Amino acid sequence: MDYCKTTREKLLARSEMPIINTLEDFANKLLVSETILRKISLHSYTYYKEFYIPKKSSNNMRKIIAPKYTLKVIQAWILRNILEKVKLHESAMAYRKGTEFGIKRNASIHKEKQYIMKADFKDFFSSIPRAKIFLCLMNLDIL
């Protein structure tokens, strides 16, 4: 085992994160077959359902693309076992637990500001290439 791999695995263990080096490792952690993971990876579009909800600010409809059950279970595992253990910047408010974070706290920080920018990115998640996701997962801040 080389030095970098050993160091990475020690850091992951210290952060109580799973050590996943292969698709087989990942499948074993999820308790699903490698075949299912390959199918999801190669045909991810079939593991989502599409529906529409009304927008609050207009009479238009907002398209929602939500994961189907199998993918949702895998995503929940990744969230609990990996993403929730990543150190976040102190200014990050979204997707954090606790009363010191969230919408109210974020609003209180910005309430006296002269300008506030609100943005809604169209097709944000589907525009992120797989390679970027892989790089982000390989470079998580686990120190």
Backbone torsions as a table, in degrees:
resi	resn	phi	psi	omega
1	MET	NA	131.6	-177.7
2	ASP	-80.6	165.6	-174.8
3	TYR	-60.2	-45.9	-177.9
4	CYS	-62.1	-43.4	180.0
5	LYS	-65.0	-42.6	179.0
6	THR	-62.4	-45.6	-179.9
7	THR	-62.9	-45.0	179.0
8	ARG	-59.6	-44.5	-178.4
9	GLU	-67.4	-35.1	176.2
10	LYS	-65.9	-41.9	178.4
11	LEU	-64.4	-42.0	178.2
12	LEU	-63.1	-44.8	179.9
13	ALA	-62.1	-41.9	-179.7
14	ARG	-63.7	-32.9	178.8
15	SER	-88.2	5.5	-177.9
16	GLU	56.6	39.2	176.4
17	MET	-102.9	151.8	179.1
18	PRO	-70.2	146.5	175.5
19	ILE	-96.0	112.9	-177.1
20	ILE	-127.1	110.5	179.3
21	ASN	-109.0	-19.0	-176.2
22	THR	-139.4	166.4	174.9
23	LEU	-61.4	-36.3	177.8
24	GLU	-62.1	-43.1	176.8
25	ASP	-57.6	-46.2	-178.4
26	PHE	-63.9	-45.6	179.0
27	ALA	-59.9	-42.1	179.3
28	ASN	-64.6	-39.7	178.3
29	LYS	-64.5	-39.7	-178.1
30	LEU	-81.2	-14.6	-174.8
31	LEU	62.1	39.7	173.9
32	VAL	-129.8	166.3	-178.5
33	SER	-79.5	154.4	174.9
34	GLU	-61.3	-33.8	-179.9
35	THR	-60.2	-44.0	179.1
36	ILE	-63.7	-43.5	179.0
37	LEU	-62.1	-40.5	177.7
38	ARG	-63.1	-44.7	-179.9
39	LYS	-61.3	-43.4	179.3
40	ILE	-63.1	-42.0	-179.2
41	SER	-65.4	-42.4	-176.1
42	LEU	-82.5	-25.2	-176.2
43	HIS	-131.6	46.0	-173.6
44	SER	-57.6	-32.2	-178.7
45	TYR	-58.6	-26.1	-179.9
46	THR	-80.4	-7.6	-178.8
47	TYR	-102.4	18.7	176.8
48	TYR	-126.4	150.6	172.7
49	LYS	-116.1	147.1	-176.5
50	GLU	-116.6	134.8	175.3
51	PHE	-153.0	171.6	-175.5
52	TYR	-123.4	144.2	173.9
53	ILE	-130.5	153.2	179.5
54	PRO	-71.2	141.7	174.4
55	LYS	-76.6	144.6	-179.1
56	LYS	-71.4	-35.0	-171.9
57	SER	-89.6	-3.1	-178.4
58	SER	-157.5	-179.4	177.5
59	ASN	-87.5	5.7	-179.2
60	ASN	-79.4	169.1	179.2
61	MET	-110.5	145.7	177.2
62	ARG	-105.6	127.6	178.7
63	LYS	-80.9	129.7	177.3
64	ILE	-114.0	131.1	175.1
65	ILE	-119.6	106.7	-173.5
66	ALA	-112.0	146.5	179.6
67	PRO	-69.2	143.5	172.8
68	LYS	-75.6	171.9	-169.5
69	TYR	-51.3	-52.1	-175.8
70	THR	-58.9	-48.0	-179.8
71	LEU	-67.9	-37.3	179.5
72	LYS	-61.7	-40.3	178.3
73	VAL	-63.9	-42.9	178.7
74	ILE	-64.7	-44.4	179.1
75	GLN	-62.9	-38.6	178.4
76	ALA	-64.2	-39.2	177.9
77	TRP	-63.5	-44.5	179.0
78	ILE	-61.6	-42.5	178.9
79	LEU	-60.4	-52.0	-177.0
80	ARG	-66.8	-42.8	-170.5
81	ASN	-93.2	-15.5	-178.5
82	ILE	-127.2	-65.5	-169.6
83	LEU	-63.5	-37.6	179.3
84	GLU	-70.1	-10.1	-179.6
85	LYS	-100.0	-1.8	-179.7
86	VAL	-80.4	136.0	176.4
87	LYS	-71.5	130.9	-180.0
88	LEU	-107.2	156.7	175.5
89	HIS	-63.3	144.5	-176.8
90	GLU	-59.4	-24.3	179.9
91	SER	-83.6	-13.3	-179.0
92	ALA	-69.3	129.6	-178.1
93	MET	-114.4	-32.9	-174.5
94	ALA	-69.9	145.8	173.7
95	TYR	61.6	27.2	178.4
96	ARG	-112.7	148.2	179.1
97	LYS	-93.2	149.8	176.5
98	GLY	112.6	153.6	-177.3
99	THR	-73.1	-18.0	179.7
100	GLU	-80.0	1.5	178.5
101	PHE	-125.8	-179.9	173.2
102	GLY	101.8	-174.3	-172.6
103	ILE	-62.3	-46.5	-178.0
104	LYS	-62.5	-45.7	-179.6
105	ARG	-63.5	-44.8	179.7
106	ASN	-61.5	-42.2	179.2
107	ALA	-64.4	-40.1	-178.9
108	SER	-64.3	-33.4	178.6
109	ILE	-67.1	-33.9	-173.2
110	HIS	-101.9	-3.2	-170.7
111	LYS	-63.3	-28.4	-179.5
112	GLU	-94.3	2.8	-177.9
113	LYS	-77.8	148.8	-179.1
114	GLN	-71.9	-37.2	-177.7
115	TYR	-126.1	143.0	173.6
116	ILE	-135.4	132.2	179.0
117	MET	-102.0	131.7	176.4
118	LYS	-117.3	131.4	-178.0
119	ALA	-134.9	145.8	174.9
120	ASP	-132.2	109.0	-174.7
121	PHE	-87.3	122.9	179.1
122	LYS	-72.9	131.6	176.5
123	ASP	53.7	38.7	-175.1
124	PHE	-58.8	-56.8	-173.5
125	PHE	-67.4	-38.7	-179.0
126	SER	-71.9	-11.7	179.7
127	SER	-88.8	-4.6	-177.9
128	ILE	-87.5	119.1	-179.6
129	PRO	-67.4	148.2	179.1
130	ARG	-55.5	-38.5	-178.7
131	ALA	-60.5	-36.6	178.7
132	LYS	-67.3	-38.8	178.1
133	ILE	-63.3	-45.5	178.3
134	PHE	-58.3	-47.2	-179.8
135	LEU	-62.3	-41.0	178.3
136	CYS	-62.4	-44.2	179.8
137	LEU	-65.6	-34.8	179.9
138	MET	-74.1	-20.0	-175.9
139	ASN	-116.1	29.4	178.8
140	LEU	-62.3	145.8	178.6
141	ASP	-81.1	95.4	-177.3
142	ILE	-111.8	8.0	-178.6
143	LEU	-77.1	NA	NA
